[in-house]
C-alpha cells in the first residue's frame, strides 16, 4: 500500500531539522521526500495541513508485566530499602503472573504506548511461574496493536536452577524464532549481578555470543548490587560483566547509577548501551544516574511506567537541571538514542524522516506559539509538546492509530477484561510468600 502525506512539518531532534515537505510511503519505508509531490496511481493521500511529523519513539527499557500493577495492594509494612521493594512488591507480582495476565499486561501497555507515540518497546520480562512461551505471548499482544519490539526473559538464580534454565531456554527459543523478523528481535535477559552466579552470567554471555545479540541487564541500580559483587566475588560489577562477555555493542545496561568514573570509561570503550530511567529511579529512591557519563550510547526507558517518552524525557531533563551537574550533555542525542539502537538491531534506518528510512512515524497537532527552528526544536519538545498532542501513528508504513483511535481493536472491552484479570492477579499476589 502506498501513502502520501502532504504538507507535513517534518521534525527530527538528532540531528536537529525542520522542513515542510511531503512524504511518500511504500510498504514499510519512506521512499520519497520533497515539496509538491504528485499523487501516484492507487495511492492514498492524507493532507496533514501543517501538522508535525516525528520519527516514532522508542522505550529503551521497560517491564510490560507491571502494567496491571496500578493501584494494587501495598505491603502492610512499607519496604525500607530497594531489596525490600523487590521482595515485597515486584517479586511477588511476577510470581503471580499467568498466561492471561502476561497477555493483558502487554496488550494494555502496547495500547498506551501507541497513544503516546511510542512505536518500539524494548521489554525485559519476568514470570517465574509461567516462563515457557511468555515472550511469544507478549509478541502476540504487541503485534495485535501493531507495535515493534525487542524482547527478552529475565534470567535469575532466585528461583533455583530449573527456573534459571527455563529462562535461558525461553530467550534462546525467542531469538531463534525471530532472528529475521522485521518487527521483533530477541535479546538475552538477565536480572542483575546480585541475583546471578558466575555460572549463570556466563551462560547469558555465551548465549548472546552464539546468536550475535546482546544482554539486557540491570546494573548498579542500587548500591546493594555493587556491594554484592565486592563481597562475593571481590571485584566490581563491570569486572564481572566483562569476564562473562556481557559488554557488547548490542547489550543494554539499565540504570547504571552507582558506578565509578573508571567503570563508565571502560563501558564506553565497549560501546555498550545505557538505559536511563528517571521516573523509576526517583520512585525507588535509588539515586541519580550521571547521564553525562553515557557519551553517545545513552537512551531513555520507563522501567515499567507507561511508555510516555515525551514525559520521561522531560523528567530526565528537569531532574538533570535540578542535580546542578555542570558537564555538557546533548539531550537531543539521548532522547533519540533508542532509535539508533533499534537501527543497529534491525539493520534498517530508524529515527529519521529521510528517504529509505523505516516509516515509523508520529503525527502531532502541537501548535507552536513562537517560531520553531532547528536551533530551538528541543526547547519546544521539552517545554511545549505533550503526548496529548499525538493524533496519529504509523508503524512500518501502516496506520495503527488514526485521529486518536487505535485501529482494529475494542479498547473498552480490552480494558474491561484487564480489570477483571488484574483483580484475580492481586489476590494471587497477596497469597504468595515474600
Secondary structure, DSSP 4 states (H G I P E B T S, - for coil): -EEEEEEEEEEETTTTEEEEEEEEEETTEEEEEESSPPP-TTEEEEE-TT-EEEEPEEEEEE-GGGGGGTTPPPPSS---SHHHHIIIIIHHHHHH--HHHHHHHHHHHHHHHHHTTEEEEEEEE--TTS-TTHHHHHHHHHHHHT-EEEEEEEE-STTHHHHHHHHHHHHHHHHHHTTT-SSEEE-EEEEEGGG--HHHHHHHHHHHHHTT--EEEEESSSHHHHHHHHHHHSS-HHHHHHHTT--STT-EEEE--S--HHHHHHHHHHT-EEEE-HHHHHHHT-----GGGGTT-EEE--TTS---HHHHHHHHHHHHHHHT--S---HHHHHTHHHHHHHHHHTS--S--STTSB--EEEE----SS---TTTHHHHHHHT--GGGEEEEEETTEEEEETTEETTS-HHHHHHHHHHHHHHHHHHHHHS--
